[in-house]
Amino acid sequence: VQLVESGGGLVQPGGSLRLSCAVSGVTFSRYAMSWYRQSPGKERELVAAINSASGTVNVADSVKGRFTISRDNAKNTVYLQMNNLKPEDTAVYYCYARFQFLRYWGQGTQVTVSS
């Protein structure tokens, strides 16, 4: 099983990035997908989640209205569109897949918001 994130980088405050997580080795459509992030000295926190069936979305209050999670089951990929980025969004962003008792993490991609 592989979860490969991409799309991170350095962006100025107010800018945008789109993260992608390509999943292989599982039946992607069965999995609920999430994005987490972790900053130095802080615990890993949930940013956004999308379930497998109805596409129901859950977004953290800290990013609501700025970040959007989506998935393309035909491409086995989940996305995180991040707009109006702030310095406090700086973190390593991780992709997470969950189905029943199965759990998988990606390796993470760094997002740095700085002028």
N, C-alpha and C positions, 0 to 999 in steps of 0.2 A: 504494500500500500504506500502510495506517495501523495503528499500534499505539497505542492510547490507554489510558493507565493512570489509575486513579482509586482513591480510598479512603484516601489518605495523610492525615496530619494530626498533631496533637499529642495524645499520650496519656501518662498517668502510668505509672511502672514497675509491672509486673504486669498492665497492661491488655492489651487485644486490638485488633487492626485486621484488616480483610480488604481486601486489594488486589485489584483487577480489571484485566484488560487485554483490551480489546475489539479484535479484529483484523478488518480488512476489506481487500479487494483481492486476497486469495489464497485458495487452497483450504486452509482452516485445518487440517483433519484430517490433512493431509500433513506438517505442520510439527511438529518438536520445539520445545517451548516452555520457556523458562527465565526465572528472575528473578535479576537481579544487583543489587548495591548498591555505592554508593561514598560514602565519608565524606571530608571535607576532608583533603587531604594523603595520602590512601591510594589504592591502586589499586582498580579495580573488581573485585569478587569475586563468584563464583557463589554464590548462596544455595540455589537448588533448581531442578531440571529434571524435565521429564516428556516422555517420547518420544511419538511420534505413533501408534504401532501398539498396543503392548501396555499402554501407560500406565505403563511402568516409571518409577519415581521415584528421583531422586538428591537427597539433602539434605546440605548442608554440616554438618560436625560441630558447628560453633558454634551452629547453630539446631536440631539434631536433637532431636526430642521436643517442640519448641515451635512450629515452623512446618510447615505442610502445603501442598503444591502439588496442585492439581487442575485439570481442564479439562472444559469442556462443549462438545463439538464442534457440538452443535445451535445453540449461542449464539455460536460463534466466540470463546470467552472462556476465558482462563486465570486462575486465582485463586491468591492466596497468603494463607492464613489464618495470622495471627501471634498467638500467645498468649504470656502471661508475658513481655511485652516488657521489655527491659533498656535502660539508657541507651546501651550500646554498640551497640544495634541502630539508633541514629540514623544516617540516611543518606538519600541519594536512591536510590530503588528503580526499576530499569529492567526492562522486559519485553523479551524477545529471542526472535526466531523464526528457525528454521534449517531449511532443506530443501535437501539436496545442496549446491550452491555458492551458494545464495541466503541472505542474512542481512539481518535487519531489526531495528532498535531502536525502542523507544518513547521518548518525550520525558522520562520520569521523573516520579516523584511523591515528594514529601518526606515522610519519616517522622521525627518527633521524639519521643523518649521522655525526658520530664523531669517532675520534680515541681514 
